[in-house]
Amino acid sequence: MSEDGHSPKSISKCFRLLKQALNYAIAQELLTKNPCNFCKPPKRVKTPINSLSREERILP
């Protein structure tokens, strides 16, 4: 999904849903292991803080 241009946040949401579904399948004894436990979704990129500096906040 990251190669298709999806954001890391969108990918992690899909990964979390898949992991929950597979854990439910384990609870129903349809699977023995969750393959999602062996991989990690991409890390989210933190956006820089958009605020004024101290000098810009002081009125002239």
QUINORBEL-V349457 format. One record per residue. N is the residue number from 1. RES is the residue in one small letter. BURIAL is b if it has 16 or more other ideal C-beta (glycine too) atoms within 10 Angstrom, else e. Layout:
BEGIN
N:RES:BURIAL, N:RES:BURIAL
END
This chain:
BEGIN
1:m:e, 2:s:e, 3:e:e, 4:d:e, 5:g:e, 6:h:e, 7:s:e, 8:p:e, 9:k:e, 10:s:e, 11:i:b, 12:s:e, 13:k:e, 14:c:e, 15:f:b, 16:r:e, 17:l:e, 18:l:e, 19:k:b, 20:q:e, 21:a:e, 22:l:b, 23:n:e, 24:y:e, 25:a:e, 26:i:e, 27:a:e, 28:q:e, 29:e:e, 30:l:e, 31:l:e, 32:t:e, 33:k:e, 34:n:b, 35:p:e, 36:c:b, 37:n:e, 38:f:e, 39:c:e, 40:k:e, 41:p:b, 42:p:e, 43:k:e, 44:r:e, 45:v:e, 46:k:e, 47:t:e, 48:p:e, 49:i:e, 50:n:e, 51:s:e, 52:l:e, 53:s:e, 54:r:e, 55:e:e, 56:e:e, 57:r:e, 58:i:e, 59:l:e, 60:p:e
END
